[in-house]
Amino acid sequence: MTTLFSNVLQFYGTVAVPLLYGVGLWLISYGGTLDVGQNWQMVGVAMTILGLALWVTSYAHLGRHFGVLPRVQTRTKRGIYSVISHPMYKGIFMTYFGLSLANRSEMGVVYTAIVLFPLLYLRARAEDQLLRG
């Protein structure tokens, strides 16, 4: 029974996490208008570029250790992971929040703060509990 539960949880986690990212992108695109000035939009563009760079760099440094769901393995301590803990999650957050500001998306900001940030935080905590070293 434990194996069945684990497989079901892994399936939903593998499907649900990317789906939540997709919902976030949809809300950023069509999620109302936030009354911010052009300066804040430029901050959003810069944050998006930095977030994407952090996200891609961390993915490249993970190599074979990448996975949608946390699993027991050794902690990566090379590249950007030697300087920043959980850089991929920080990059994802920066990208989504930056896109929300750049697109003046009220729902994007709310979704990033209320759904995406807690999800990333919980994933980071789960990883910390599973990773050795």
N, C-alpha and C positions, 0 to 999 in steps of 0.2 A: 504493500500500500504506500509506503514511503517513497519508493521509486516512482510510482504512478504520480503521486503528488508533486514530486520533484520535476518530472517530465512535463506535467501540465503547467507548473509555475514557470519553467524554462521556456515553454512555447509561448505563453502569454507575455512573458517579459521580453522575448525576442521580437514579438509582433507589436506589443503595446508601446514600447519605448520609441521605436521609429515612428509609430503612428502619432504619438504625442508631439514629436518634433514637427511632423507634417501639419498637424492642427495648429501649432504655433505659427508656422510660416503662413498658413491660410489666414489666420487672425491678423498677422502683421500686414498682409496685403489688403485685407478688406475690413479691418477692425476699427472704423471710425476715425475721427480726426482729433488729434491732440493739439492743443493750442500752444505750440512752442515756436520760438523764433528760428530764423535761419542759422544763427550761431549754434543752437542746440542740435539742429539737423546736421551740421558739420561735425559736431562732437559725436553724434551717432554714426556718421560715416567713418570717422577715425576709429571709433570703438569697434565697429564691424570689421574693419581691415585688420586691426590688432588682434581681435578675437579669432578671426579666420586663420591668421598666421600662427597663433598659439595653438589652435585646434589641430591644424595640419601638421605642425612641427611635432606636437605631442604624439599624434597618430604615427608619424614616421619613426619616432624613437621607441614606440611600443613594440613594433614589429610583430612577432608571433605571439606576444602576450596580450594582444588586443582581443576583447570579447565584449559582446553586448551586455552580458550578465557577469557579475563578479564570480570568480572561482578561486579555489585554493591554488596558489602558485607563489613563486618568489616575486618580491617587489622589484620593479624596474628602478634602477638607480643611475641610469646613464642619460646623457643628453640633458634635455630640459627638466627631466625628472630628478636630476641631482640638485636642481636649484628651486623648483616649485613643486609643491605637492598638488596632485590632481590638476595638472595644467589643461587637460582636455576638457574637463567640466568647467573650468574657469573660462576657457576659450569659447565653449558653447554658450555660456551665459552672456559673455561680452558680445558675441555675434548676434544673438537674439535681441538683447536689450538695445544694442546699437542699431540694428535694423528697425526696431520699433521706433526709436527716436528719429532716425533718418526718414522713415516713411510717415512720421507723425501719427502713428497708430496707437490710439488709446487702449484698445483691446489687446494689442501686442504687449504693451508695457504691463498691463494688469496680468495677462496670462504668464508672462515671463516671471513676474514677481510672485504670483500666487500658485502657479502650477510647476513651472520649469525649475525655479530656484529650489523649492523643497525637494523635487525629484532628484536633482543633481546632488543636493546635500545628503539625502538618504542613500543614494548610490555610493557616494564617497565614503560614508560611514560604514556601509556594508563591505566595501572593498577593504577598508582599513582592518576590519575584523577578520577577513579571510586571508589577506596577504601575510606571508611570513617574511620576517627579516626586516 
